[in-house]
Amino acid sequence: MLVDDGRGPEDPLHLIVEIKGYRRQDAVVKKETMDVYWIPGVNNLGNYGRWAFAEFTDVFQMEEDFAAKVEAEFDKMIDSAAARSDTQNVP
């Protein structure tokens, strides 16, 4: 799903949304892989736009949680970019 998270339609956030009812161990590992490897990797590469992953486990809470998850993912990306920038600009 493409989300306009404030950067305008020319720079949408590619948001991968997964809805899980029952969460087995393989789902935990998949989320961890997305959070630790895939999302940071594709964002660091920079050729495919900006990406984030959100997992919802309670479909009835989805509407309420959606905006918060998008904002949290956006904040994590900003913090990560700022940290990389700080380490690259140190003489």
Biopython code that builds the backbone (N, CA, C, O; Angstrom):
import numpy as np
from Bio.PDB.StructureBuilder import StructureBuilder

atoms = [
    (1, "MET", "N", (0.847, -1.152, 0.000)),
    (1, "MET", "CA", (0.000, 0.000, 0.000)),
    (1, "MET", "C", (0.902, 1.227, 0.000)),
    (1, "MET", "O", (1.912, 1.260, 0.703)),
    (2, "LEU", "N", (0.539, 2.233, -0.786)),
    (2, "LEU", "CA", (1.285, 3.487, -0.822)),
    (2, "LEU", "C", (0.610, 4.485, 0.106)),
    (2, "LEU", "O", (-0.606, 4.672, 0.053)),
    (3, "VAL", "N", (1.412, 5.128, 0.963)),
    (3, "VAL", "CA", (0.890, 6.050, 1.962)),
    (3, "VAL", "C", (1.574, 7.402, 1.800)),
    (3, "VAL", "O", (2.800, 7.481, 1.735)),
    (4, "ASP", "N", (0.781, 8.455, 1.737)),
    (4, "ASP", "CA", (1.340, 9.803, 1.757)),
    (4, "ASP", "C", (1.530, 10.176, 3.221)),
    (4, "ASP", "O", (0.577, 10.537, 3.912)),
    (5, "ASP", "N", (2.767, 10.086, 3.680)),
    (5, "ASP", "CA", (3.063, 10.348, 5.085)),
    (5, "ASP", "C", (3.618, 11.752, 5.303)),
    (5, "ASP", "O", (4.350, 12.001, 6.261)),
    (6, "GLY", "N", (3.266, 12.652, 4.414)),
    (6, "GLY", "CA", (3.664, 14.043, 4.585)),
    (6, "GLY", "C", (4.742, 14.501, 3.620)),
    (6, "GLY", "O", (5.057, 15.689, 3.559)),
    (7, "ARG", "N", (5.307, 13.577, 2.871)),
    (7, "ARG", "CA", (6.338, 13.959, 1.900)),
    (7, "ARG", "C", (5.775, 14.196, 0.514)),
    (7, "ARG", "O", (6.513, 14.515, -0.418)),
    (8, "GLY", "N", (4.468, 14.042, 0.380)),
    (8, "GLY", "CA", (3.808, 14.313, -0.886)),
    (8, "GLY", "C", (3.697, 13.085, -1.767)),
    (8, "GLY", "O", (4.328, 12.060, -1.513)),
    (9, "PRO", "N", (2.883, 13.204, -2.809)),
    (9, "PRO", "CA", (2.624, 12.048, -3.674)),
    (9, "PRO", "C", (3.839, 11.595, -4.486)),
    (9, "PRO", "O", (3.864, 10.462, -4.965)),
    (10, "GLU", "N", (4.824, 12.438, -4.646)),
    (10, "GLU", "CA", (6.013, 12.044, -5.407)),
    (10, "GLU", "C", (6.984, 11.195, -4.579)),
    (10, "GLU", "O", (7.927, 10.630, -5.132)),
    (11, "ASP", "N", (6.768, 11.098, -3.271)),
    (11, "ASP", "CA", (7.637, 10.293, -2.394)),
    (11, "ASP", "C", (6.785, 9.507, -1.394)),
    (11, "ASP", "O", (6.857, 9.751, -0.190)),
    (12, "PRO", "N", (5.975, 8.560, -1.894)),
    (12, "PRO", "CA", (5.105, 7.818, -0.981)),
    (12, "PRO", "C", (5.877, 6.784, -0.169)),
    (12, "PRO", "O", (6.944, 6.323, -0.573)),
    (13, "LEU", "N", (5.321, 6.435, 0.970)),
    (13, "LEU", "CA", (5.848, 5.356, 1.791)),
    (13, "LEU", "C", (5.191, 4.064, 1.323)),
    (13, "LEU", "O", (3.964, 3.973, 1.280)),
    (14, "HIS", "N", (5.996, 3.065, 0.974)),
    (14, "HIS", "CA", (5.485, 1.741, 0.615)),
    (14, "HIS", "C", (5.300, 0.977, 1.926)),
    (14, "HIS", "O", (6.276, 0.584, 2.565)),
    (15, "LEU", "N", (4.070, 0.776, 2.312)),
    (15, "LEU", "CA", (3.778, 0.132, 3.581)),
    (15, "LEU", "C", (3.278, -1.284, 3.341)),
    (15, "LEU", "O", (2.257, -1.492, 2.684)),
    (16, "ILE", "N", (4.003, -2.248, 3.877)),
    (16, "ILE", "CA", (3.581, -3.642, 3.824)),
    (16, "ILE", "C", (2.755, -3.890, 5.074)),
    (16, "ILE", "O", (3.243, -3.715, 6.191)),
    (17, "VAL", "N", (1.512, -4.293, 4.891)),
    (17, "VAL", "CA", (0.599, -4.531, 6.008)),
    (17, "VAL", "C", (0.271, -6.016, 6.055)),
    (17, "VAL", "O", (-0.133, -6.612, 5.056)),
    (18, "GLU", "N", (0.449, -6.596, 7.225)),
    (18, "GLU", "CA", (0.083, -7.995, 7.420)),
    (18, "GLU", "C", (-0.899, -8.084, 8.574)),
    (18, "GLU", "O", (-0.696, -7.501, 9.639)),
    (19, "ILE", "N", (-1.966, -8.825, 8.336)),
    (19, "ILE", "CA", (-2.983, -9.029, 9.365)),
    (19, "ILE", "C", (-2.906, -10.484, 9.792)),
    (19, "ILE", "O", (-3.070, -11.393, 8.978)),
    (20, "LYS", "N", (-2.655, -10.693, 11.072)),
    (20, "LYS", "CA", (-2.521, -12.043, 11.607)),
    (20, "LYS", "C", (-3.554, -12.248, 12.695)),
    (20, "LYS", "O", (-3.755, -11.384, 13.549)),
    (21, "GLY", "N", (-4.204, -13.394, 12.658)),
    (21, "GLY", "CA", (-5.084, -13.775, 13.751)),
    (21, "GLY", "C", (-4.252, -14.482, 14.813)),
    (21, "GLY", "O", (-3.870, -13.889, 15.821)),
    (22, "TYR", "N", (-3.985, -15.731, 14.573)),
    (22, "TYR", "CA", (-3.133, -16.515, 15.462)),
    (22, "TYR", "C", (-1.696, -16.353, 15.005)),
    (22, "TYR", "O", (-1.408, -16.459, 13.813)),
    (23, "ARG", "N", (-0.804, -16.101, 15.929)),
    (23, "ARG", "CA", (0.585, -15.792, 15.600)),
    (23, "ARG", "C", (1.502, -16.910, 16.070)),
    (23, "ARG", "O", (1.847, -16.988, 17.249)),
    (24, "ARG", "N", (1.898, -17.783, 15.134)),
    (24, "ARG", "CA", (2.836, -18.859, 15.466)),
    (24, "ARG", "C", (4.262, -18.316, 15.463)),
    (24, "ARG", "O", (4.500, -17.159, 15.116)),
    (25, "GLN", "N", (5.196, -19.162, 15.850)),
    (25, "GLN", "CA", (6.603, -18.755, 15.931)),
    (25, "GLN", "C", (7.145, -18.303, 14.574)),
    (25, "GLN", "O", (7.962, -17.384, 14.516)),
    (26, "ASP", "N", (6.704, -18.934, 13.481)),
    (26, "ASP", "CA", (7.201, -18.526, 12.164)),
    (26, "ASP", "C", (6.798, -17.091, 11.836)),
    (26, "ASP", "O", (7.532, -16.384, 11.145)),
    (27, "ALA", "N", (5.640, -16.657, 12.326)),
    (27, "ALA", "CA", (5.216, -15.272, 12.107)),
    (27, "ALA", "C", (6.083, -14.308, 12.903)),
    (27, "ALA", "O", (6.376, -13.207, 12.436)),
    (28, "VAL", "N", (6.494, -14.709, 14.092)),
    (28, "VAL", "CA", (7.381, -13.885, 14.913)),
    (28, "VAL", "C", (8.722, -13.714, 14.198)),
    (28, "VAL", "O", (9.271, -12.614, 14.145)),
    (29, "VAL", "N", (9.237, -14.805, 13.654)),
    (29, "VAL", "CA", (10.518, -14.763, 12.942)),
    (29, "VAL", "C", (10.399, -13.913, 11.677)),
    (29, "VAL", "O", (11.311, -13.154, 11.351)),
    (30, "LYS", "N", (9.276, -14.039, 10.964)),
    (30, "LYS", "CA", (9.094, -13.246, 9.747)),
    (30, "LYS", "C", (9.073, -11.753, 10.072)),
    (30, "LYS", "O", (9.720, -10.963, 9.384)),
    (31, "LYS", "N", (8.332, -11.359, 11.120)),
    (31, "LYS", "CA", (8.284, -9.943, 11.498)),
    (31, "LYS", "C", (9.670, -9.440, 11.888)),
    (31, "LYS", "O", (10.074, -8.344, 11.498)),
    (32, "GLU", "N", (10.386, -10.240, 12.653)),
    (32, "GLU", "CA", (11.737, -9.851, 13.051)),
    (32, "GLU", "C", (12.646, -9.686, 11.832)),
    (32, "GLU", "O", (13.442, -8.749, 11.765)),
    (33, "THR", "N", (12.523, -10.597, 10.876)),
    (33, "THR", "CA", (13.319, -10.507, 9.651)),
    (33, "THR", "C", (12.981, -9.236, 8.878)),
    (33, "THR", "O", (13.877, -8.557, 8.375)),
    (34, "MET", "N", (11.696, -8.915, 8.782)),
    (34, "MET", "CA", (11.289, -7.688, 8.091)),
    (34, "MET", "C", (11.852, -6.453, 8.796)),
    (34, "MET", "O", (12.379, -5.546, 8.151)),
    (35, "ASP", "N", (11.733, -6.428, 10.134)),
    (35, "ASP", "CA", (12.161, -5.261, 10.916)),
    (35, "ASP", "C", (13.679, -5.096, 10.949)),
    (35, "ASP", "O", (14.184, -3.974, 10.913)),
    (36, "VAL", "N", (14.400, -6.205, 11.019)),
    (36, "VAL", "CA", (15.851, -6.142, 11.230)),
    (36, "VAL", "C", (16.640, -6.153, 9.922)),
    (36, "VAL", "O", (17.684, -5.509, 9.820)),
    (37, "TYR", "N", (16.143, -6.885, 8.918)),
    (37, "TYR", "CA", (16.926, -7.048, 7.689)),
    (37, "TYR", "C", (16.296, -6.411, 6.457)),
    (37, "TYR", "O", (16.909, -5.553, 5.822)),
    (38, "TRP", "N", (15.072, -6.825, 6.110)),
    (38, "TRP", "CA", (14.519, -6.434, 4.823)),
    (38, "TRP", "C", (14.229, -4.944, 4.741)),
    (38, "TRP", "O", (14.700, -4.276, 3.821)),
    (39, "ILE", "N", (13.463, -4.412, 5.687)),
    (39, "ILE", "CA", (13.094, -2.984, 5.641)),
    (39, "ILE", "C", (14.340, -2.093, 5.701)),
    (39, "ILE", "O", (14.481, -1.204, 4.861)),
    (40, "PRO", "N", (15.254, -2.300, 6.670)),
    (40, "PRO", "CA", (16.461, -1.466, 6.671)),
    (40, "PRO", "C", (17.298, -1.646, 5.404)),
    (40, "PRO", "O", (17.887, -0.687, 4.907)),
    (41, "GLY", "N", (17.350, -2.871, 4.883)),
    (41, "GLY", "CA", (18.152, -3.124, 3.684)),
    (41, "GLY", "C", (17.623, -2.398, 2.459)),
    (41, "GLY", "O", (18.379, -1.730, 1.754)),
    (42, "VAL", "N", (16.315, -2.529, 2.202)),
    (42, "VAL", "CA", (15.749, -1.883, 1.023)),
    (42, "VAL", "C", (15.776, -0.358, 1.175)),
    (42, "VAL", "O", (15.973, 0.353, 0.190)),
    (43, "ASN", "N", (15.580, 0.151, 2.397)),
    (43, "ASN", "CA", (15.648, 1.602, 2.607)),
    (43, "ASN", "C", (17.078, 2.118, 2.463)),
    (43, "ASN", "O", (17.292, 3.213, 1.944)),
    (44, "ASN", "N", (18.050, 1.339, 2.917)),
    (44, "ASN", "CA", (19.447, 1.744, 2.785)),
    (44, "ASN", "C", (19.887, 1.742, 1.321)),
    (44, "ASN", "O", (20.657, 2.604, 0.898)),
    (45, "LEU", "N", (19.399, 0.778, 0.558)),
    (45, "LEU", "CA", (19.721, 0.720, -0.867)),
    (45, "LEU", "C", (19.218, 1.971, -1.575)),
    (45, "LEU", "O", (19.929, 2.553, -2.393)),
    (46, "GLY", "N", (17.995, 2.383, -1.263)),
    (46, "GLY", "CA", (17.475, 3.646, -1.767)),
    (46, "GLY", "C", (16.931, 3.646, -3.182)),
    (46, "GLY", "O", (16.435, 4.677, -3.638)),
    (47, "ASN", "N", (17.003, 2.539, -3.890)),
    (47, "ASN", "CA", (16.552, 2.507, -5.286)),
    (47, "ASN", "C", (15.059, 2.254, -5.453)),
    (47, "ASN", "O", (14.526, 2.432, -6.548)),
    (48, "TYR", "N", (14.381, 1.848, -4.400)),
    (48, "TYR", "CA", (12.996, 1.421, -4.520)),
    (48, "TYR", "C", (12.046, 2.229, -3.642)),
    (48, "TYR", "O", (10.967, 1.745, -3.303)),
    (49, "GLY", "N", (12.418, 3.426, -3.274)),
    (49, "GLY", "CA", (11.574, 4.252, -2.430)),
    (49, "GLY", "C", (11.727, 3.899, -0.963)),
    (49, "GLY", "O", (12.639, 3.173, -0.566)),
    (50, "ARG", "N", (10.818, 4.427, -0.177)),
    (50, "ARG", "CA", (10.849, 4.199, 1.278)),
    (50, "ARG", "C", (9.844, 3.120, 1.634)),
    (50, "ARG", "O", (8.733, 3.095, 1.104)),
    (51, "TRP", "N", (10.238, 2.226, 2.536)),
    (51, "TRP", "CA", (9.417, 1.078, 2.897)),
    (51, "TRP", "C", (9.265, 0.976, 4.410)),
    (51, "TRP", "O", (10.141, 1.388, 5.170)),
    (52, "ALA", "N", (8.129, 0.415, 4.828)),
    (52, "ALA", "CA", (7.877, 0.125, 6.238)),
    (52, "ALA", "C", (6.992, -1.119, 6.305)),
    (52, "ALA", "O", (6.347, -1.490, 5.325)),
    (53, "PHE", "N", (6.971, -1.750, 7.469)),
    (53, "PHE", "CA", (6.186, -2.953, 7.688)),
    (53, "PHE", "C", (5.350, -2.774, 8.941)),
    (53, "PHE", "O", (5.860, -2.336, 9.972)),
    (54, "ALA", "N", (4.075, -3.107, 8.860)),
    (54, "ALA", "CA", (3.197, -3.043, 10.023)),
    (54, "ALA", "C", (2.427, -4.349, 10.117)),
    (54, "ALA", "O", (1.857, -4.823, 9.134)),
    (55, "GLU", "N", (2.417, -4.916, 11.297)),
    (55, "GLU", "CA", (1.683, -6.155, 11.529)),
    (55, "GLU", "C", (0.543, -5.865, 12.495)),
    (55, "GLU", "O", (0.750, -5.264, 13.549)),
    (56, "PHE", "N", (-0.651, -6.290, 12.132)),
    (56, "PHE", "CA", (-1.820, -6.141, 12.982)),
    (56, "PHE", "C", (-2.279, -7.525, 13.403)),
    (56, "PHE", "O", (-2.449, -8.414, 12.569)),
    (57, "THR", "N", (-2.477, -7.703, 14.698)),
    (57, "THR", "CA", (-2.903, -9.005, 15.190)),
    (57, "THR", "C", (-4.360, -9.007, 15.634)),
    (57, "THR", "O", (-4.925, -10.074, 15.874)),
    (58, "ASP", "N", (-4.966, -7.862, 15.746)),
    (58, "ASP", "CA", (-6.365, -7.778, 16.138)),
    (58, "ASP", "C", (-7.093, -6.910, 15.123)),
    (58, "ASP", "O", (-6.956, -5.687, 15.129)),
    (59, "VAL", "N", (-7.861, -7.544, 14.256)),
    (59, "VAL", "CA", (-8.519, -6.825, 13.173)),
    (59, "VAL", "C", (-9.447, -5.724, 13.698)),
    (59, "VAL", "O", (-9.654, -4.725, 13.009)),
    (60, "PHE", "N", (-10.006, -5.882, 14.893)),
    (60, "PHE", "CA", (-10.906, -4.875, 15.437)),
    (60, "PHE", "C", (-10.163, -3.640, 15.942)),
    (60, "PHE", "O", (-10.758, -2.570, 16.074)),
    (61, "GLN", "N", (-8.892, -3.777, 16.220)),
    (61, "GLN", "CA", (-8.075, -2.642, 16.661)),
    (61, "GLN", "C", (-7.375, -1.968, 15.486)),
    (61, "GLN", "O", (-6.736, -0.929, 15.654)),
    (62, "MET", "N", (-7.495, -2.559, 14.295)),
    (62, "MET", "CA", (-6.735, -2.086, 13.148)),
    (62, "MET", "C", (-6.936, -0.605, 12.849)),
    (62, "MET", "O", (-5.961, 0.132, 12.704)),
    (63, "GLU", "N", (-8.172, -0.165, 12.755)),
    (63, "GLU", "CA", (-8.431, 1.230, 12.411)),
    (63, "GLU", "C", (-7.811, 2.169, 13.433)),
    (63, "GLU", "O", (-7.205, 3.180, 13.077)),
    (64, "GLU", "N", (-7.966, 1.828, 14.693)),
    (64, "GLU", "CA", (-7.428, 2.664, 15.769)),
    (64, "GLU", "C", (-5.904, 2.670, 15.758)),
    (64, "GLU", "O", (-5.278, 3.703, 15.991)),
    (65, "ASP", "N", (-5.312, 1.508, 15.484)),
    (65, "ASP", "CA", (-3.855, 1.372, 15.548)),
    (65, "ASP", "C", (-3.132, 1.807, 14.279)),
    (65, "ASP", "O", (-1.933, 2.083, 14.318)),
    (66, "PHE", "N", (-3.843, 1.873, 13.153)),
    (66, "PHE", "CA", (-3.183, 2.098, 11.876)),
    (66, "PHE", "C", (-2.378, 3.395, 11.859)),
    (66, "PHE", "O", (-1.197, 3.384, 11.511)),
    (67, "ALA", "N", (-2.988, 4.486, 12.223)),
    (67, "ALA", "CA", (-2.290, 5.780, 12.203)),
    (67, "ALA", "C", (-1.087, 5.757, 13.136)),
    (67, "ALA", "O", (-0.032, 6.296, 12.803)),
    (68, "ALA", "N", (-1.237, 5.142, 14.292)),
    (68, "ALA", "CA", (-0.124, 5.068, 15.244)),
    (68, "ALA", "C", (1.019, 4.230, 14.689)),
    (68, "ALA", "O", (2.184, 4.585, 14.872)),
    (69, "LYS", "N", (0.707, 3.118, 14.009)),
    (69, "LYS", "CA", (1.762, 2.272, 13.437)),
    (69, "LYS", "C", (2.488, 2.993, 12.313)),
    (69, "LYS", "O", (3.713, 2.923, 12.222)),
    (70, "VAL", "N", (1.751, 3.681, 11.461)),
    (70, "VAL", "CA", (2.385, 4.430, 10.379)),
    (70, "VAL", "C", (3.305, 5.499, 10.957)),
    (70, "VAL", "O", (4.437, 5.659, 10.499)),
    (71, "GLU", "N", (2.829, 6.222, 11.950)),
    (71, "GLU", "CA", (3.643, 7.258, 12.578)),
    (71, "GLU", "C", (4.882, 6.665, 13.253)),
    (71, "GLU", "O", (5.970, 7.232, 13.157)),
    (72, "ALA", "N", (4.722, 5.534, 13.929)),
    (72, "ALA", "CA", (5.852, 4.892, 14.602)),
    (72, "ALA", "C", (6.902, 4.439, 13.589)),
    (72, "ALA", "O", (8.099, 4.611, 13.823)),
    (73, "GLU", "N", (6.468, 3.863, 12.467)),
    (73, "GLU", "CA", (7.409, 3.422, 11.431)),
    (73, "GLU", "C", (8.124, 4.625, 10.820)),
    (73, "GLU", "O", (9.325, 4.571, 10.553)),
    (74, "PHE", "N", (7.391, 5.695, 10.603)),
    (74, "PHE", "CA", (7.975, 6.907, 10.053)),
    (74, "PHE", "C", (9.021, 7.475, 11.014)),
    (74, "PHE", "O", (10.106, 7.874, 10.592)),
    (75, "ASP", "N", (8.687, 7.509, 12.304)),
    (75, "ASP", "CA", (9.626, 8.016, 13.307)),
    (75, "ASP", "C", (10.888, 7.163, 13.369)),
    (75, "ASP", "O", (11.987, 7.699, 13.508)),
    (76, "LYS", "N", (10.744, 5.834, 13.268)),
    (76, "LYS", "CA", (11.914, 4.949, 13.280)),
    (76, "LYS", "C", (12.805, 5.230, 12.078)),
    (76, "LYS", "O", (14.029, 5.240, 12.201)),
    (77, "MET", "N", (12.193, 5.457, 10.911)),
    (77, "MET", "CA", (12.986, 5.749, 9.721)),
    (77, "MET", "C", (13.732, 7.067, 9.871)),
    (77, "MET", "O", (14.895, 7.168, 9.481)),
    (78, "ILE", "N", (13.079, 8.069, 10.429)),
    (78, "ILE", "CA", (13.725, 9.373, 10.640)),
    (78, "ILE", "C", (14.892, 9.233, 11.613)),
    (78, "ILE", "O", (15.977, 9.759, 11.369)),
    (79, "ASP", "N", (14.663, 8.519, 12.721)),
    (79, "ASP", "CA", (15.725, 8.322, 13.711)),
    (79, "ASP", "C", (16.908, 7.576, 13.110)),
    (79, "ASP", "O", (18.060, 7.920, 13.371)),
    (80, "SER", "N", (16.626, 6.560, 12.311)),
    (80, "SER", "CA", (17.683, 5.775, 11.678)),
    (80, "SER", "C", (18.483, 6.635, 10.697)),
    (80, "SER", "O", (19.712, 6.572, 10.670)),
    (81, "ALA", "N", (17.789, 7.426, 9.902)),
    (81, "ALA", "CA", (18.470, 8.307, 8.943)),
    (81, "ALA", "C", (19.309, 9.352, 9.661)),
    (81, "ALA", "O", (20.419, 9.665, 9.230)),
    (82, "ALA", "N", (18.785, 9.888, 10.747)),
    (82, "ALA", "CA", (19.535, 10.893, 11.518)),
    (82, "ALA", "C", (20.782, 10.274, 12.133)),
    (82, "ALA", "O", (21.840, 10.903, 12.158)),
    (83, "ALA", "N", (20.664, 9.045, 12.628)),
    (83, "ALA", "CA", (21.819, 8.371, 13.227)),
    (83, "ALA", "C", (22.891, 8.109, 12.175)),
    (83, "ALA", "O", (24.079, 8.293, 12.440)),
    (84, "ARG", "N", (22.479, 7.679, 10.982)),
    (84, "ARG", "CA", (23.454, 7.449, 9.905)),
    (84, "ARG", "C", (24.118, 8.755, 9.506)),
    (84, "ARG", "O", (25.327, 8.795, 9.276)),
    (85, "SER", "N", (23.336, 9.822, 9.422)),
    (85, "SER", "CA", (23.867, 11.120, 9.057)),
    (85, "SER", "C", (24.879, 11.621, 10.083)),
    (85, "SER", "O", (25.912, 12.188, 9.727)),
    (86, "ASP", "N", (24.564, 11.402, 11.383)),
    (86, "ASP", "CA", (25.474, 11.827, 12.452)),
    (86, "ASP", "C", (26.810, 11.101, 12.377)),
    (86, "ASP", "O", (27.861, 11.709, 12.580)),
    (87, "THR", "N", (26.775, 9.820, 12.090)),
    (87, "THR", "CA", (28.029, 9.053, 12.032)),
    (87, "THR", "C", (28.818, 9.363, 10.773)),
    (87, "THR", "O", (30.043, 9.248, 10.778)),
    (88, "GLN", "N", (28.159, 9.749, 9.707)),
    (88, "GLN", "CA", (28.854, 10.050, 8.453)),
    (88, "GLN", "C", (29.445, 11.449, 8.454)),
    (88, "GLN", "O", (30.386, 11.714, 7.707)),
    (89, "ASN", "N", (28.922, 12.347, 9.268)),
    (89, "ASN", "CA", (29.398, 13.724, 9.282)),
    (89, "ASN", "C", (30.426, 13.996, 10.372)),
    (89, "ASN", "O", (30.855, 15.136, 10.553)),
    (90, "VAL", "N", (30.821, 12.960, 11.093)),
    (90, "VAL", "CA", (31.810, 13.142, 12.156)),
    (90, "VAL", "C", (33.199, 13.177, 11.525)),
    (90, "VAL", "O", (33.576, 12.245, 10.814)),
    (91, "PRO", "N", (33.975, 14.255, 11.780)),
    (91, "PRO", "CA", (35.304, 14.350, 11.170)),
    (91, "PRO", "C", (36.287, 13.372, 11.787)),
    (91, "PRO", "O", (37.449, 13.326, 11.384)),
]
sb = StructureBuilder()
sb.init_structure("model")
sb.init_model(0)
sb.init_chain("A")
sb.init_seg("    ")
for serial, (resi, resn, name, xyz) in enumerate(atoms, 1):
    if name == "N":
        sb.init_residue(resn, " ", resi, " ")
    sb.init_atom(name, np.array(xyz, "f"), 0.0, 1.0, " ", f" {name:<3s}", serial, name[0])
structure = sb.get_structure()
